[in-house]
């Protein structure tokens, strides 16, 4: 059975056709700028890449392109299930779920918790169900992996009524990635996952750190929303909650505008005044750009501090995993982070670290060191695996 994996953003649709038990990906692609005259679909198939213009097209039109491509490859009838990434499942879902009308209603109920993400996920699900109405659809939640966090980790010190009536608690995100790379790290270290206590760092435009104890999430740097935690591409990460009221009064902004600025104008972009792209910032810092240098240094400092804090959730630390676009490709960020974490027993192997870029993972520390690894994440394969397992159980 082939599984079509779908990941919808506010104006994008990422897709991949794969089977969990084989490395083959006969079709993959990305629809971008949906709903605008510049909309298009990039399609990767049979070793070639083509771009299909889709002016004004939305999710239904993008899925029309996917259907046409599947037909051209004679694979349309071999799609046995569709797996959807859903960002927020609240505390309603601790595992993937078959997308029944009731489950979709529950995803809608979580929109207030993820107003930037869940509406796009829902729109993509509805368009996909219209295009692929004859196969099961499964929701795989970013938050589900973190439902094993203990209450001491997920509760905020706020009025009890906020938690009971409004679900104000820490949920965590990037769960699919954290679960995948923890399993891969165990395989690379040749140790049973259930015997390992790892800190996994998913570092990209969105970034989070997770304490993984025996394959289960024990804590996460992200909270009620994906805004909490590390410095990210355009997200501030942790700030004083009093900032909202202060800057609203001082700058004459609404709370909605403050939140938007913390999500879209802050982080690496806000600190550097230049870019949210770590590659650009590293190059600019090398040329002496003060804002770029500060942004990189703050990113690394906050990352190292959070990793060290996550060790508290584990009691015993057996290794650190870097993943995501920055984690997999920035040797400089990894080096600077491990330098700050020397007190925990990490010692960088500079040559191994330099080699671990552009898809080349592996251990990047010396033999006597606590191991740090680079593991290439593959959320699509994890979603396909979980979707196929759920469908096979007939749930």
C-alpha positions as CSV (number, residue, x, y, z in Angstrom):
1,X,0.0,0.0,0.0
2,X,1.2,3.5,-0.9
3,X,0.5,6.3,1.5
4,X,0.1,9.9,0.4
5,X,1.5,12.2,3.1
6,X,0.1,15.8,3.2
7,X,1.4,18.7,5.2
8,X,-0.6,21.9,4.7
9,X,0.4,25.4,5.6
10,X,-1.5,28.7,5.3
11,X,-0.6,29.0,1.7
12,X,1.3,25.8,0.9
13,X,0.8,22.1,0.5
14,X,3.7,19.7,0.8
15,X,3.1,16.1,-0.3
16,X,5.0,12.8,-0.7
17,X,4.0,9.3,-1.8
18,X,5.8,6.6,0.0
19,X,5.7,3.2,1.8
20,X,7.1,2.9,5.3
21,X,9.0,-0.2,4.5
22,X,10.9,1.0,1.4
23,X,13.1,4.0,0.6
24,X,11.2,4.7,-2.6
25,X,9.5,8.1,-3.0
26,X,8.1,8.1,-6.6
27,X,6.3,11.4,-6.2
28,X,6.8,14.4,-4.0
29,X,6.3,18.1,-4.2
30,X,5.4,21.4,-2.8
31,X,2.5,23.8,-3.8
32,X,3.3,27.4,-2.8
33,X,1.6,30.8,-2.7
34,X,-1.8,29.1,-3.0
35,X,-4.6,31.6,-3.5
36,X,-2.4,34.1,-5.4
37,X,-1.6,34.6,-9.0
38,X,1.9,33.3,-8.3
39,X,0.6,29.9,-7.1
40,X,2.5,26.9,-8.5
41,X,3.2,23.3,-7.7
42,X,6.8,21.9,-7.8
43,X,6.7,18.2,-8.6
44,X,9.6,15.8,-8.1
45,X,9.1,12.5,-9.9
46,X,11.3,9.8,-11.6
47,X,14.4,11.9,-11.0
48,X,13.1,15.0,-12.6
49,X,11.6,18.2,-11.3
50,X,8.9,20.2,-13.0
51,X,6.9,23.2,-12.0
52,X,3.2,23.5,-12.8
53,X,1.8,27.0,-12.8
54,X,-1.5,27.3,-10.8
55,X,-2.5,31.0,-10.9
56,X,-5.2,31.7,-8.3
57,X,-5.4,28.0,-7.4
58,X,-6.0,26.8,-3.8
59,X,-5.9,23.4,-2.1
60,X,-8.5,21.7,-4.4
61,X,-6.6,22.7,-7.5
62,X,-3.3,21.6,-6.0
63,X,-4.8,18.2,-5.2
64,X,-5.9,18.1,-8.8
65,X,-2.3,18.3,-9.9
66,X,-1.4,15.6,-7.4
67,X,-4.1,13.4,-8.9
68,X,-2.9,14.0,-12.4
69,X,0.6,13.2,-11.5
70,X,-0.4,10.0,-9.8
71,X,-2.4,9.1,-12.9
72,X,0.6,9.7,-15.1
73,X,2.6,7.3,-13.0
74,X,-0.2,4.8,-13.0
75,X,-0.3,4.9,-9.2
76,X,-3.7,6.6,-8.5
77,X,-5.4,3.3,-7.7
78,X,-2.5,2.2,-5.5
79,X,-2.9,4.9,-2.9
80,X,-4.3,3.1,0.1
81,X,-4.4,5.9,2.7
82,X,-3.7,9.6,3.1
83,X,-1.8,10.8,6.2
84,X,-2.2,14.4,7.3
85,X,0.1,16.4,9.6
86,X,-2.1,18.3,12.1
87,X,-0.3,20.7,14.3
88,X,-2.6,20.9,17.4
89,X,-4.7,18.1,18.9
90,X,-4.9,19.6,22.4
91,X,-5.1,16.9,25.0
92,X,-7.7,15.1,23.0
93,X,-5.3,12.9,21.0
94,X,-2.3,10.9,22.3
95,X,-2.0,8.9,19.0
96,X,-2.9,9.2,15.3
97,X,-6.6,9.1,14.6
98,X,-8.8,8.1,11.7
99,X,-10.3,11.3,10.3
100,X,-14.0,10.7,10.9
101,X,-16.4,13.7,11.1
102,X,-16.2,13.6,14.8
103,X,-12.4,13.7,14.8
104,X,-12.4,16.6,12.3
105,X,-14.8,18.5,14.6
106,X,-12.3,17.9,17.4
107,X,-9.5,19.3,15.3
108,X,-11.8,22.4,14.6
109,X,-12.2,22.7,18.4
110,X,-8.5,23.1,18.7
111,X,-8.3,26.1,16.3
112,X,-8.2,28.6,19.2
113,X,-5.0,26.9,20.4
114,X,-3.3,27.1,17.0
115,X,-5.1,29.8,14.9
116,X,-2.2,30.1,12.5
117,X,-1.9,26.3,11.8
118,X,-5.1,24.2,12.4
119,X,-7.3,26.2,9.9
120,X,-4.8,25.4,7.1
121,X,-4.6,21.8,8.2
122,X,-8.4,21.6,8.1
123,X,-8.7,23.2,4.7
124,X,-6.1,20.7,3.4
125,X,-8.0,17.7,4.9
126,X,-11.3,18.8,3.4
127,X,-9.7,19.2,-0.1
128,X,-7.9,15.9,0.2
129,X,-11.0,14.1,1.2
130,X,-12.8,15.5,-1.8
131,X,-9.9,14.4,-4.1
132,X,-9.3,11.0,-2.4
133,X,-12.7,10.1,-1.1
134,X,-12.3,6.4,-1.4
135,X,-9.4,5.8,1.0
136,X,-8.9,6.2,4.8
137,X,-7.5,9.6,6.0
138,X,-5.5,9.7,9.2
139,X,-4.5,12.7,11.3
140,X,-1.0,12.6,12.8
141,X,-0.7,15.3,15.5
142,X,2.4,17.3,16.4
143,X,1.2,17.4,20.0
144,X,0.3,13.7,20.4
145,X,3.9,12.5,21.2
146,X,4.0,15.0,24.1
147,X,0.9,13.7,25.8
148,X,3.2,11.5,28.0
149,X,4.6,14.6,29.7
150,X,4.0,14.5,33.4
151,X,1.7,17.1,35.0
152,X,4.7,18.8,36.6
153,X,6.0,19.5,33.1
154,X,2.9,20.5,31.4
155,X,1.1,22.7,33.9
156,X,1.5,26.4,34.1
157,X,1.4,28.3,37.5
158,X,-1.8,30.1,36.5
159,X,-5.3,30.0,38.0
160,X,-6.7,26.5,38.0
161,X,-9.8,27.7,36.1
162,X,-7.7,28.6,33.1
163,X,-6.6,25.1,32.8
164,X,-9.9,23.4,33.6
165,X,-12.1,25.7,31.4
166,X,-9.7,26.8,28.7
167,X,-7.1,24.1,28.4
168,X,-4.2,26.5,29.3
169,X,-1.3,24.1,29.6
170,X,1.9,23.1,27.8
171,X,1.3,20.8,24.8
172,X,4.6,20.7,22.9
173,X,5.1,20.4,19.1
174,X,7.3,18.8,16.4
175,X,6.4,15.5,18.1
176,X,6.6,13.5,14.9
177,X,10.2,14.7,14.3
178,X,11.3,14.2,17.9
179,X,9.9,10.6,17.9
180,X,11.5,9.8,14.6
181,X,15.0,11.1,15.4
182,X,15.0,9.5,18.8
183,X,14.4,6.1,17.2
184,X,17.0,6.7,14.6
185,X,19.6,7.8,17.2
186,X,19.0,4.6,19.2
187,X,19.6,2.6,16.0
188,X,22.8,4.6,15.2
189,X,24.1,4.1,18.8
190,X,23.1,0.4,18.7
191,X,21.2,0.7,21.9
192,X,17.5,-0.1,22.7
193,X,15.4,3.0,22.6
194,X,13.7,2.1,25.8
195,X,17.0,2.3,27.6
196,X,18.0,5.7,26.3
197,X,17.5,9.2,27.8
198,X,18.0,11.7,25.0
199,X,17.6,15.4,24.4
200,X,16.5,16.0,20.8
201,X,16.8,19.4,19.2
202,X,14.7,20.1,16.2
203,X,16.2,23.4,14.8
204,X,14.7,25.2,11.8
205,X,12.6,28.2,11.2
206,X,10.5,26.7,14.0
207,X,12.6,25.2,16.8
208,X,12.1,23.1,19.9
209,X,13.9,20.8,22.2
210,X,12.5,17.6,23.8
211,X,13.5,15.4,26.6
212,X,12.9,11.8,25.4
213,X,13.0,9.1,28.2
214,X,12.8,5.6,26.8
215,X,11.1,6.8,23.6
216,X,8.5,8.9,25.4
217,X,8.3,12.7,25.7
218,X,9.1,13.8,29.3
219,X,9.3,17.6,28.5
220,X,9.3,20.0,25.6
221,X,10.4,23.6,25.2
222,X,7.2,24.6,23.3
223,X,4.1,25.2,25.3
224,X,0.4,26.2,24.8
225,X,1.5,27.4,21.3
226,X,4.6,27.0,19.1
227,X,5.7,30.5,20.3
228,X,7.2,29.4,23.6
229,X,10.8,28.2,24.0
230,X,13.8,28.7,21.8
231,X,14.6,31.7,19.6
232,X,13.3,30.8,16.1
233,X,13.4,32.2,12.7
234,X,10.7,34.9,13.2
235,X,9.4,33.8,16.6
236,X,10.7,35.3,19.8
237,X,10.5,32.2,22.0
238,X,10.4,32.9,25.7
239,X,9.7,36.5,26.8
240,X,8.4,38.1,29.9
241,X,4.6,37.8,29.8
242,X,4.4,41.4,31.0
243,X,5.9,42.4,27.7
244,X,2.5,42.2,26.0
245,X,0.8,44.8,28.1
246,X,3.9,47.0,28.3
247,X,4.6,47.2,24.5
248,X,0.8,47.5,23.8
249,X,0.7,50.6,25.9
250,X,4.0,52.1,24.9
251,X,3.7,51.4,21.1
252,X,0.0,51.7,20.9
253,X,-0.5,48.2,19.6
254,X,-3.4,45.8,20.2
255,X,-2.6,42.4,21.9
256,X,-3.3,40.8,18.5
257,X,-0.6,43.0,16.9
258,X,1.9,42.2,19.7
259,X,1.3,38.5,19.3
260,X,1.7,38.8,15.5
261,X,5.0,40.7,16.0
262,X,6.3,38.0,18.3
263,X,5.4,35.4,15.8
264,X,6.4,37.0,12.5
265,X,8.8,39.9,13.2
266,X,11.0,38.6,16.1
267,X,13.5,35.8,16.6
268,X,16.6,35.7,14.3
269,X,14.9,38.3,12.1
270,X,14.1,40.7,14.9
271,X,17.5,40.4,16.5
272,X,19.5,40.7,13.3
273,X,17.4,43.2,11.5
274,X,18.5,41.3,8.4
275,X,17.1,37.8,7.9
276,X,15.5,34.7,9.5
277,X,17.8,32.4,7.5
278,X,20.7,31.0,9.6
279,X,22.8,30.6,6.4
280,X,22.6,34.2,5.6
281,X,23.2,35.2,9.2
282,X,26.3,33.1,9.5
283,X,27.7,34.6,6.3
284,X,26.8,38.2,7.4
285,X,28.3,37.6,10.9
286,X,31.5,36.5,9.2
287,X,31.6,39.8,7.3
288,X,31.3,41.7,10.6
289,X,27.5,42.4,10.7
290,X,26.9,43.0,14.4
291,X,23.1,42.2,14.3
292,X,23.7,38.9,12.6
293,X,26.4,37.9,15.1
294,X,24.2,38.8,18.0
295,X,21.3,36.8,16.6
296,X,23.4,33.7,16.1
297,X,24.9,34.0,19.6
298,X,21.5,34.5,21.3
299,X,20.2,31.5,19.4
300,X,23.0,29.3,20.5
301,X,23.0,30.5,24.1
302,X,19.2,29.9,24.5
303,X,19.6,26.5,22.9
304,X,22.4,25.4,25.1
305,X,20.6,26.7,28.2
306,X,17.4,24.8,27.3
307,X,19.3,21.6,26.5
308,X,20.9,21.7,29.9
309,X,17.5,22.3,31.5
310,X,16.0,19.3,29.8
311,X,18.6,17.1,31.4
312,X,16.6,17.8,34.7
313,X,13.6,16.0,33.2
314,X,15.7,12.9,32.4
315,X,17.8,12.5,35.5
316,X,20.4,10.8,33.3
317,X,21.5,12.1,29.9
318,X,22.7,9.6,27.3
319,X,23.0,11.8,24.3
320,X,22.0,14.9,22.3
321,X,20.5,14.8,18.8
322,X,20.6,17.7,16.3
323,X,18.0,17.7,13.5
324,X,16.0,20.1,11.3
325,X,17.3,22.5,8.7
326,X,19.7,24.3,11.1
327,X,20.5,21.2,13.2
328,X,21.4,19.1,10.2
329,X,23.3,21.7,8.2
330,X,24.9,24.3,10.5
331,X,28.2,22.9,11.8
332,X,28.9,26.3,13.4
333,X,25.7,26.2,15.5
334,X,26.4,22.7,16.6
335,X,30.0,23.5,17.5
336,X,29.1,26.6,19.5
337,X,26.3,24.8,21.3
338,X,28.5,21.9,22.3
339,X,31.2,24.3,23.5
340,X,28.7,25.7,25.9
341,X,27.6,22.2,27.0
342,X,31.1,21.0,27.9
343,X,30.0,20.9,31.6
344,X,27.7,18.1,30.7
345,X,30.5,16.0,29.2
346,X,30.2,16.9,25.5
347,X,33.5,17.1,23.5
348,X,33.3,18.0,19.8
349,X,35.1,16.1,17.1
350,X,35.6,19.0,14.7
351,X,36.3,16.8,11.6
352,X,33.2,14.7,12.2
353,X,31.1,17.8,12.8
354,X,32.3,19.3,9.5
355,X,31.4,16.2,7.6
356,X,27.9,16.0,9.1
357,X,26.2,18.4,6.6
358,X,24.0,18.1,3.6
359,X,22.4,14.8,4.5
360,X,25.4,13.2,6.1
361,X,24.5,12.5,9.7
362,X,26.4,10.6,12.5
363,X,28.1,11.1,15.8
364,X,30.0,14.4,16.0
365,X,31.7,14.0,19.4
366,X,35.0,12.3,20.4
367,X,35.0,8.6,21.7
368,X,35.3,9.6,25.4
369,X,32.5,12.2,25.1
370,X,28.8,11.9,25.9
371,X,27.5,11.4,22.3
372,X,26.0,14.1,20.2
373,X,24.6,13.1,16.9
374,X,23.2,14.6,13.7
375,X,20.1,12.7,12.5
376,X,18.2,13.7,9.4
377,X,14.6,14.0,10.3
378,X,11.9,12.5,8.1
379,X,8.5,13.5,9.3
380,X,6.8,12.3,6.1
381,X,8.1,8.8,6.6
382,X,7.0,8.8,10.2
383,X,3.6,10.0,9.2
384,X,3.4,7.3,6.6
385,X,4.5,4.7,9.1
386,X,1.9,5.7,11.7
387,X,-0.9,6.0,9.1
388,X,-0.2,2.6,7.7
389,X,-0.1,1.0,11.1
390,X,-3.4,2.6,12.1
391,X,-5.1,1.5,8.8
392,X,-3.7,-2.0,9.1
393,X,-5.3,-2.3,12.6
394,X,-8.6,-1.4,11.1
395,X,-9.1,1.5,13.5
